[in-house]
Amino acid sequence: MGPSAQARQVLAQAVVADPLNQAALTGLIRLALEQNNLAPLPDNLRRLVAMRKPSADILRSAYRKLASDQLLFSPSRDETLRLLQNALAASATAARANS
């Protein structure tokens, strides 16, 4: 098992042990994006967006990856893109309200 597989396993176990572990879930999503392991992304992104203040950077990265032509026919793509658009808009609105 390589380092990436070990990291994925550790992060997944952390999320199972504590479903509200936002840092572990964010790391799991980041790793999935880096490795083009896109199957778990829709579910993990839905969970992340439901949490308090998800990272706008990771949401933007996921949006760019899912919006790419190589994933045009991926299942749940359109639904997940809408979810990310709404989350990014909410994040931008909150940022403007706080400044």
CORLINZI-V775776 format. One record per helix or strand. SS is the DSSP state (@ for helix, = for strand). FROM is the first residue (numbers start at 1). LEN is the number of residues. If there is no record, write none. Layout:
ss: (SS | SS)
from: (FROM | FROM)
len: (LEN | LEN)
//
This chain:
ss: (@ | @ | @ | @ | @ | @)
from: (3 | 22 | 41 | 56 | 69 | 77)
len: (15 | 13 | 9 | 12 | 3 | 22)
//
